[in-house]
Amino acid sequence: MRRVLMIAYHFPPFAGSSGVQRTLRFVQQLPAHGWQPVVLTVRPQAFEQTSEDLMASVPAEVPVYRAFALDAQRHLSFRGRYPGALARPDRWVSWAFGAIPQILTILRKERPAVVWSTYPIATAHIVGSMAHRWSRLPWVADFRDPMAQDDYPTDPATWRSFARIEAHAVKRAAVSVFTTRSAAQTYRTRYPAAADRIVTIENGYDEESFAGIAPGVDQVRGGRITLLHSGVVYPVERDPSVFFSVLAHLKRSGVVSKGSFCVRFRASGNDALLRRLASEHGIEDLIELAPSIPYRAALAEMSEVDGLLVLQASNCNEQIPAKAYEYLRTYRPLVGLADPAGDTGDLLRRSGVPYIAALHDAAGIEQALRRYLIDAAAGSAAVPSRESVELHSRAARTKQLAEIFNRLAR
């Protein structure tokens, strides 16, 4: 069986983002397509949060190499400050140095046939580039989402670092992969010489992860409706400010109250921000902040609540949160606060979700929420169609990736 070196920051025991699932499921499923993964990641102390619940999902036969890396913010700061150069392109740039002996060992001992590295931690592509340069093996750069964007990163020096890494990877990689069609098309336009080497492999859900998890029952008439956002709330990309202002208006109008409605934010990563916004809008009694829980427990919660909340700003129109696919697989009602013209809004609409409005559109959010609340209270809220959901299995995504490896290895 041929081997592939898979370079990823997000790998168990990392916790705090559903982004870990993309690499983990590829690692689990590639052997069925004739490829044995060899993983290069960081040591656990580099992670802000860890959890052992996904460690058992890593196949025992998969070699996992963990390189030394520091988080500049946590390990190199003095009185809360640290030099910006130690955090470009990201806070884990030290991984590029810690990975050097690991790469040399892997190339000598494991003898991979292909190199794969995955963003959103940009340093992963630096490590991938080193492995490619030293081995001369074909390199697959998994971007997932766009890197250097019009308004991201906001720090000019970091933006330039992202732009350099991005341009180098697209130029040198045999294949560059994006998770949405719009992002792939943007990069074909940006780098026309590499257009025929840019492809799309979307995120998805893992069917086995849902084994034994029963879908929730419809909301009982007159009961309290719980809307869940599971995962990180980014201050800009998933800014809930307008949503909170709409909730405040609906509360004053008597449409929602503590006894009838609740929005639960599970493992938001920004509880202080949510607490402050809730206080400013006078809706503390409608907002519930909940801690991180194991992955399977999180899936079970998604499958049991009355509805699921998607937050995605229009500056992320070429991105789809990985969590959205798991949301769809629960077959629970979704409220999508995402630009209808963006990729996330398009995915939800194609999946049969009617409750969609742009994250900044107060009137649209109120209309979507009112419609959802009426349907949920009646036990008739719309759920994603089974036909559309079944298109997004991670098994199908892994087959796409294996076919790329097969072509490159030949």
C-alpha positions in Angstrom: 0.0 0.0 0.0 1.4 3.4 -1.0 1.9 6.0 1.7 0.9 9.7 1.9 2.4 12.2 4.3 -0.5 14.2 5.8 0.6 17.5 7.4 -2.1 19.0 9.7 -2.2 21.2 12.8 -5.8 20.2 13.5 -5.5 16.6 14.7 -6.5 14.8 17.9 -6.3 15.5 20.7 -6.9 19.0 19.4 -10.4 20.3 20.5 -12.4 23.5 19.8 -13.1 23.4 16.1 -14.9 21.0 13.7 -12.0 21.5 11.3 -10.2 18.6 12.9 -12.8 16.3 11.2 -11.6 16.8 7.7 -8.1 15.4 8.3 -9.3 12.7 10.7 -11.8 11.2 8.4 -9.4 11.2 5.4 -6.9 9.4 7.7 -9.6 6.8 8.6 -10.9 6.2 5.1 -7.9 6.5 2.7 -6.7 2.9 3.4 -9.9 1.6 1.8 -8.7 3.3 -1.4 -5.1 1.9 -1.2 -3.4 4.7 0.7 -1.8 4.5 4.1 -1.6 7.9 5.8 1.4 9.0 7.8 0.5 12.1 9.9 2.8 15.0 10.9 1.2 17.3 13.4 2.2 19.2 16.5 2.7 18.1 20.1 -0.4 18.6 22.3 1.0 21.5 24.3 0.7 23.6 21.2 -3.1 23.3 21.2 -5.2 25.8 23.2 -7.8 23.1 24.0 -7.4 19.3 24.0 -9.8 16.4 24.4 -9.2 12.7 24.4 -12.6 11.8 23.0 -11.3 11.6 19.3 -8.0 9.8 20.1 -9.7 6.4 19.8 -10.8 7.4 16.3 -7.2 7.5 15.0 -6.5 4.1 13.5 -3.8 2.2 15.5 -1.8 1.4 12.3 -1.4 5.0 11.3 2.0 6.5 12.3 1.6 9.9 13.9 4.6 12.1 14.3 4.3 15.1 16.6 6.7 18.0 16.1 7.8 20.6 18.7 5.8 23.8 18.4 4.9 26.7 20.6 1.9 29.0 20.6 3.4 32.5 20.6 0.5 34.0 22.5 0.6 31.5 25.3 4.2 30.5 25.4 6.2 33.5 24.2 4.3 36.5 25.6 5.5 38.9 28.4 2.7 40.7 30.2 0.3 39.8 27.4 2.5 41.0 24.6 4.8 39.2 22.1 6.7 40.3 18.9 4.5 40.1 15.8 7.4 38.4 13.9 6.9 35.4 16.2 3.3 35.0 15.0 3.6 35.3 11.2 2.0 33.7 9.4 0.4 32.5 12.6 1.1 31.9 16.2 2.5 28.4 15.5 5.2 29.3 13.0 7.7 27.6 15.3 6.3 24.3 14.0 8.2 24.9 10.8 11.4 24.6 12.7 10.3 21.7 14.9 9.1 19.8 11.9 12.5 19.6 10.2 13.9 16.5 11.9 10.4 14.8 11.7 10.2 15.4 8.0 13.7 13.9 7.4 12.8 10.9 9.5 9.5 10.3 7.8 11.0 10.6 4.3 13.7 8.1 5.2 11.6 5.6 7.3 8.0 5.8 5.8 8.9 6.6 2.1 5.7 8.4 1.2 4.6 8.8 -2.5 2.7 12.0 -2.0 2.7 15.0 0.4 -0.5 16.6 1.5 -0.8 19.7 3.8 -3.9 21.5 5.0 -4.7 25.1 5.9 -6.3 27.0 7.9 -3.0 27.1 10.0 -0.8 28.6 7.3 2.4 27.2 8.8 1.2 23.8 7.6 1.8 24.9 4.0 5.3 26.0 5.0 5.9 22.5 6.3 4.3 21.0 3.3 6.6 23.0 1.0 9.7 21.9 2.8 8.7 18.2 2.5 7.9 18.7 -1.2 11.2 20.5 -1.8 13.4 18.0 0.0 11.7 14.9 -1.4 10.6 16.1 -4.8 7.3 14.3 -4.3 4.1 15.7 -5.7 2.4 18.0 -3.2 -1.3 18.5 -2.7 -2.1 21.8 -0.9 -5.5 21.6 0.8 -6.5 25.3 1.2 -10.0 24.6 2.4 -10.8 28.3 2.4 -9.2 31.4 0.7 -6.1 32.7 2.5 -5.2 36.3 1.6 -8.6 38.1 1.2 -9.6 41.7 0.7 -10.1 42.3 4.5 -8.3 39.3 6.0 -5.9 39.1 7.7 -6.3 42.7 8.9 -2.7 43.1 9.9 -0.8 44.2 6.8 2.4 42.3 7.6 0.4 39.1 8.3 -1.6 39.6 5.0 1.7 39.8 3.1 2.9 36.7 4.7 -0.4 34.9 3.8 -0.1 36.2 0.2 3.5 34.9 -0.2 2.6 31.4 1.2 -0.5 31.3 -0.9 1.2 32.2 -4.2 4.1 29.8 -3.5 1.7 26.9 -2.7 -0.5 27.4 -5.8 2.6 27.7 -8.0 4.5 24.7 -6.6 1.7 22.2 -5.6 0.7 19.6 -8.1 -2.9 20.2 -7.0 -4.6 22.9 -4.9 -7.8 22.0 -3.2 -10.7 24.2 -2.0 -13.9 23.3 -0.2 -16.3 25.5 -2.3 -16.7 26.0 -6.0 -16.6 29.8 -5.6 -13.3 29.8 -3.8 -11.8 27.5 -6.4 -13.0 29.7 -9.2 -11.6 32.8 -7.4 -8.2 31.2 -7.3 -8.4 30.1 -11.0 -8.9 33.7 -11.8 -6.2 34.9 -9.5 -3.7 32.3 -10.7 -4.6 31.5 -14.3 -1.4 29.6 -14.9 -2.5 27.0 -12.3 -6.2 27.0 -13.2 -6.2 23.4 -14.4 -4.6 22.3 -11.1 -7.2 23.8 -8.8 -10.1 21.5 -7.7 -12.9 21.4 -5.2 -13.4 18.7 -2.5 -16.1 19.9 -0.2 -16.4 19.1 3.5 -19.0 16.7 4.6 -20.3 14.5 7.5 -19.2 11.1 8.6 -22.1 8.6 8.7 -20.4 6.4 11.3 -20.2 9.2 13.8 -24.0 9.3 13.9 -24.4 5.6 14.6 -26.7 5.1 17.5 -27.8 8.7 17.6 -31.5 9.0 17.1 -33.0 12.2 15.6 -35.0 14.5 17.9 -38.8 14.6 18.0 -40.7 17.6 16.8 -41.3 20.4 19.2 -44.3 19.9 21.4 -46.8 22.6 21.1 -46.4 25.2 23.8 -43.0 24.0 24.9 -39.7 26.1 25.0 -37.9 26.2 21.7 -34.1 25.8 21.9 -32.0 27.0 19.0 -28.4 25.8 19.1 -25.2 27.2 17.7 -22.5 24.5 18.2 -18.9 25.7 17.8 -16.8 28.9 17.6 -18.4 32.3 17.3 -15.9 34.6 15.5 -16.3 38.3 16.3 -16.3 39.3 12.6 -17.0 36.3 10.5 -19.9 35.1 12.7 -20.8 38.4 14.4 -24.2 37.9 16.2 -24.7 41.6 16.9 -27.6 42.1 14.5 -29.1 38.8 15.4 -29.1 39.9 19.1 -30.7 43.2 18.2 -33.5 41.3 16.4 -34.0 39.0 19.5 -34.3 42.1 21.7 -37.0 43.6 19.4 -38.9 40.3 19.4 -38.7 40.1 23.1 -40.1 43.7 23.5 -42.8 42.7 21.1 -43.7 39.7 23.2 -42.9 37.2 20.4 -40.2 35.5 22.5 -39.6 35.2 26.2 -37.5 33.3 28.7 -40.2 30.6 28.9 -40.7 30.2 25.2 -37.3 30.5 23.5 -33.6 30.1 24.1 -30.5 30.3 22.0 -27.7 28.0 23.3 -24.1 28.7 22.3 -22.1 25.5 22.8 -18.3 26.0 23.0 -18.4 29.4 21.4 -14.8 30.3 22.3 -16.0 33.9 22.9 -18.4 33.6 25.8 -17.3 37.1 27.1 -18.3 38.7 23.8 -21.7 36.9 23.8 -22.3 37.8 27.4 -21.5 41.5 26.8 -23.7 41.6 23.7 -26.6 39.9 25.5 -26.3 42.4 28.3 -26.2 45.4 26.0 -29.4 44.2 24.3 -31.2 43.1 27.4 -31.6 39.5 26.4 -29.5 37.7 29.0 -32.5 35.5 29.8 -32.7 34.3 26.2 -29.0 33.3 25.8 -27.4 30.2 27.3 -23.6 29.8 27.2 -22.5 26.1 27.4 -19.0 24.6 27.7 -17.3 22.2 25.3 -18.4 18.6 25.3 -17.1 15.4 23.6 -17.7 15.2 19.9 -20.3 12.4 20.0 -22.1 14.2 22.7 -22.1 17.4 20.6 -23.6 15.4 17.7 -26.3 14.0 19.9 -27.2 17.4 21.2 -27.5 18.7 17.6 -29.8 15.8 16.8 -32.0 16.5 19.9 -32.6 20.3 19.9 -35.5 22.0 18.2 -33.3 23.9 15.7 -29.7 24.7 14.7 -28.2 28.1 14.0 -25.7 28.9 11.3 -23.8 32.2 11.4 -21.7 33.3 8.4 -20.9 36.8 7.4 -21.0 38.0 3.7 -17.2 38.4 3.8 -17.1 34.6 4.0 -19.3 34.0 1.0 -16.8 31.7 -0.6 -16.7 29.5 2.6 -19.0 26.9 4.2 -18.5 26.1 7.9 -17.6 22.4 8.2 -20.2 22.2 11.0 -23.0 23.0 8.4 -22.7 19.5 6.9 -23.1 17.9 10.3 -26.1 20.1 11.0 -27.7 18.9 7.7 -27.1 15.3 8.6 -29.1 15.7 11.9 -32.2 16.3 9.8 -33.2 19.0 12.3 -34.5 22.4 11.2 -31.8 25.0 10.4 -31.9 28.8 10.7 -29.2 30.1 8.3 -28.0 33.6 9.0 -25.8 33.7 5.9 -25.9 35.7 2.7 -28.3 33.9 0.4 -25.9 34.8 -2.5 -23.0 33.1 -0.8 -21.9 29.4 -0.8 -23.3 28.7 2.7 -26.7 30.2 1.9 -26.7 28.3 -1.4 -26.0 25.0 0.3 -28.8 25.5 2.8 -31.3 26.6 0.1 -30.4 23.6 -2.1 -30.9 21.3 1.0 -34.5 22.6 1.5 -33.9 25.1 4.3 -36.4 28.0 4.0 -35.2 30.1 7.1 -32.3 32.0 5.5 -31.3 35.7 5.9 -28.0 37.6 5.6 -26.2 38.0 8.9 -26.4 41.8 8.7 -30.0 42.0 7.5 -32.2 42.8 10.5 -35.5 42.8 8.6 -34.6 39.5 6.9 -33.5 37.9 10.1 -36.7 38.9 11.8 -38.8 37.5 9.0 -36.8 34.2 9.0 -37.0 33.9 12.8 -40.8 34.6 12.9 -41.4 32.0 10.3 -39.3 29.5 12.0 -40.9 30.1 15.4 -44.4 29.7 14.1 -43.4 26.4 12.3 -41.5 25.1 15.3 -44.3 25.8 17.8 -46.6 23.9 15.5 -44.2 21.0 15.2 -43.9 21.5 11.4 -40.6 23.2 10.9 -38.9 22.3 7.6 -36.0 19.9 7.7 -33.2 19.3 5.1 -34.2 16.8 2.3 -32.7 13.4 2.6 -31.6 13.3 -1.1 -29.5 16.5 -0.7 -27.9 15.5 2.6 -26.8 12.1 1.3 -24.6 13.9 -1.4 -22.3 15.2 1.4 -20.9 12.0 2.9 -17.2 12.2 3.7 -16.7 8.8 2.2 -17.4 10.3 -1.2 -14.9 13.2 -0.5 -12.2 10.7 0.5 -12.7 8.8 -2.8 -12.1 12.1 -4.7 -8.8 12.7 -2.8 -7.6 9.2 -3.4 -8.2 9.6 -7.1 -6.0 12.7 -7.1 -3.3 10.7 -5.2 -3.5 7.9 -7.7 -3.1 10.2 -10.6 -0.1 12.0 -9.1 1.6 8.8 -8.0 1.5 7.5 -11.6 
